[in-house]
Amino acid sequence: MYRLFIVVLCVFLMLGTTNTAGASELSDSSLIHDLQNGGYILYIRHGDATVGEDQPDLSLTDCTTQRNLNALGKEQAKKYGSAIRKLNIPVYMPVESSPLCRTIQTAQTAFGIQNVKVNDFWLNIYKLSQNQSTETMNSTLQVFNKEVEQTPPSHFNRVIVAHSFPPGLGLGELSSMETVIIQPLGDQKGYKVIGKLKLEDVLRLAGM
């Protein structure tokens, strides 16, 4: 049985801190059944990216100024998309992506070029790891809170392909293709983190 811990992340708007609640177990079948019914957000970090580097003056329209997916990252994204389809998890299209090339590449490889739209806000999660003021960080976390407390269309899951958070902030550190399963609670009601699944967990659940 795969253990998932329900963590209630309360991002205080002025402090940017989090709170946790007690743990609970979900069986594999219960987890997949819930996702098949929709109503969740799958927040996914992009695939492995070691090609190039993020230059200080990187251009969103020039991938040569950014880190990009390597061969492993592309294969990870391809397998992830196949696993989601094999598990019959309904995804609201288009999925959202940060504007950096590696997140767009991940989303397009997993879900199809025509099924991806860029949401510039998710670049702000990437910027949290830079030297920002407390005010700027709190503003980003406030908008993040509003984004993920909104419930997706009925019987669908919302998919976001973006970036890891700094340690102790938001959803915390994420490995390549790691997924955070979020349950939105509605406008101004916050959200719950149901659990985190690494790529190998997703593939295992899909029998791949």
LOPANU-313551 format. One record per residue (C-alpha): x, y, z; residue number from 1; residue in one letter. Coordinates in pm, whole numbers. Layout:
# LOPANU-313551
       u       v       w  num  residuo
       X       Y       Z  NUM        a
...
# end
This chain:
# LOPANU-313551
       u       v       w  num  residuo
       0       0       0    1        m
     122     345     -83    2        y
     110     587     203    3        r
     -16     935     133    4        l
     -24    1203     395    5        f
    -297    1467     397    6        i
    -128    1795     462    7        v
    -326    2112     505    8        v
    -105    2391     373    9        l
    -230    2725     503   10        c
     -19    2991     334   11        v
     -58    3294     556   12        f
     -94    3587     323   13        l
     135    3819     509   14        m
     384    3568     646   15        l
     410    3304     376   16        g
     416    3021     635   17        t
     247    2682     632   18        t
      57    2461     872   19        n
      14    2084     869   20        t
    -266    1858     993   21        a
    -276    1490    1088   22        g
    -192    1207     852   23        a
    -428     968     680   24        s
    -382     672     448   25        e
    -539     627     107   26        l
    -522     301     -79   27        s
    -403     298    -438   28        d
    -753     217    -560   29        s
    -910     497    -356   30        s
    -662     751    -486   31        l
    -713     657    -851   32        i
   -1090     643    -806   33        h
   -1091     995    -662   34        d
    -877    1130    -945   35        l
   -1098     957   -1201   36        q
   -1394    1148   -1060   37        n
   -1213    1479   -1105   38        g
   -1211    1787    -886   39        g
    -836    1798    -813   40        y
    -533    1992    -928   41        i
    -222    1807   -1040   42        l
      74    2039    -990   43        y
     370    1886   -1174   44        i
     732    1990   -1179   45        r
     891    1977   -1526   46        h
    1108    1688   -1642   47        g
    1483    1653   -1597   48        d
    1655    1960   -1745   49        a
    2032    1980   -1773   50        t
    2075    2114   -2127   51        v
    2200    2473   -2119   52        g
    2163    2710   -1827   53        e
    1935    2988   -1713   54        d
    2119    3305   -1802   55        q
    2068    3617   -1587   56        p
    1903    3793   -1882   57        d
    1717    3487   -2013   58        l
    1459    3543   -2283   59        s
    1127    3360   -2268   60        l
    1130    3341   -2647   61        t
    1487    3209   -2675   62        d
    1534    2859   -2537   63        c
    1912    2885   -2580   64        t
    1916    3124   -2281   65        t
    1746    2866   -2057   66        q
    1786    2519   -1913   67        r
    1602    2269   -2132   68        n
    1487    1910   -2110   69        l
    1749    1646   -2174   70        n
    1670    1308   -2332   71        a
    1570    1168   -1992   72        l
    1337    1461   -1926   73        g
    1160    1412   -2258   74        k
    1118    1042   -2189   75        e
     985    1118   -1840   76        q
     722    1353   -1982   77        a
     619    1102   -2248   78        k
     576     823   -1992   79        k
     387    1053   -1755   80        y
     130    1143   -2019   81        g
      86     778   -2113   82        s
      34     684   -1747   83        a
    -233     950   -1692   84        i
    -422     828   -2000   85        r
    -386     463   -1900   86        k
    -528     544   -1556   87        l
    -828     718   -1719   88        n
    -769    1034   -1519   89        i
    -972    1311   -1686   90        p
    -769    1624   -1757   91        v
    -918    1962   -1839   92        y
    -766    2091   -2161   93        m
    -564    2292   -2224   94        p
    -323    2217   -1941   95        v
    -130    2513   -1800   96        e
     243    2569   -1827   97        s
     494    2817   -1699   98        s
     642    3017   -1990   99        p
     993    2868   -1957  100        l
    1088    2631   -2238  101        c
    1140    2327   -2016  102        r
     790    2348   -1870  103        t
     631    2402   -2211  104        i
     832    2109   -2352  105        q
     719    1889   -2063  106        t
     352    1981   -2099  107        a
     350    1943   -2478  108        q
     530    1608   -2467  109        t
     294    1471   -2202  110        a
     -37    1612   -2325  111        f
      10    1725   -2686  112        g
     124    2052   -2843  113        i
    -234    2163   -2911  114        q
    -339    2099   -2550  115        n
    -111    2346   -2371  116        v
    -154    2709   -2281  117        k
     103    2929   -2111  118        v
      10    3100   -1786  119        n
     274    3362   -1708  120        d
     196    3357   -1337  121        f
     375    3023   -1289  122        w
     706    3187   -1373  123        l
     673    3362   -1037  124        n
     715    3026    -863  125        i
    1053    2990   -1038  126        y
    1144    3341    -921  127        k
    1079    3251    -556  128        l
    1422    3085    -555  129        s
    1587    3413    -650  130        q
    1680    3696    -416  131        n
    1336    3851    -368  132        q
    1195    4079    -101  133        s
     961    3934     158  134        t
     683    4152      20  135        e
     727    4012    -332  136        t
     739    3654    -208  137        m
     426    3700       1  138        n
     245    3855    -295  139        s
     333    3551    -510  140        t
     214    3310    -240  141        l
    -109    3505    -203  142        q
    -186    3474    -575  143        v
     -83    3106    -566  144        f
    -332    3048    -285  145        n
    -610    3205    -492  146        k
    -513    2999    -798  147        e
    -526    2658    -633  148        v
    -835    2710    -417  149        e
   -1051    2741    -730  150        q
   -1232    2419    -818  151        t
   -1182    2285   -1173  152        p
   -1471    2218   -1415  153        p
   -1696    1932   -1304  154        s
   -1552    1582   -1351  155        h
   -1212    1711   -1462  156        f
    -873    1768   -1302  157        n
    -671    2081   -1363  158        r
    -308    2023   -1460  159        v
     -28    2275   -1401  160        i
     328    2213   -1521  161        v
     565    2449   -1344  162        a
     852    2460   -1095  163        h
     971    2347    -755  164        s
     926    2577    -457  165        f
    1205    2677    -219  166        p
    1228    2463      99  167        p
     955    2551     348  168        g
     747    2759     109  169        l
     426    2672     -75  170        g
     437    2311    -192  171        l
     803    2267     -97  172        g
    1085    2112    -296  173        e
     987    1880    -583  174        l
    1191    1637    -791  175        s
    1164    1611   -1168  176        s
     807    1514   -1273  177        m
     693    1493    -912  178        e
     319    1561    -876  179        t
     140    1736    -591  180        v
    -227    1637    -567  181        i
    -426    1937    -446  182        i
    -790    1945    -341  183        q
    -930    2298    -391  184        p
   -1179    2400    -125  185        l
   -1334    2693    -310  186        g
   -1301    3070    -323  187        d
   -1136    3206      -6  188        q
   -1153    2859     154  189        k
    -801    2744      79  190        g
    -689    2400     -30  191        y
    -557    2066      93  192        k
    -253    1880     -30  193        v
    -367    1518     -53  194        i
     -19    1387    -128  195        g
     285    1387    -351  196        k
     365    1125    -615  197        l
     706    1084    -772  198        k
     719     975   -1135  199        l
     793     615   -1036  200        e
     479     613    -821  201        d
     262     733   -1109  202        v
     410     470   -1340  203        l
     361     200   -1078  204        r
      -4     292   -1031  205        l
     -48     269   -1410  206        a
     122     -70   -1421  207        g
     407      65   -1632  208        m
# end
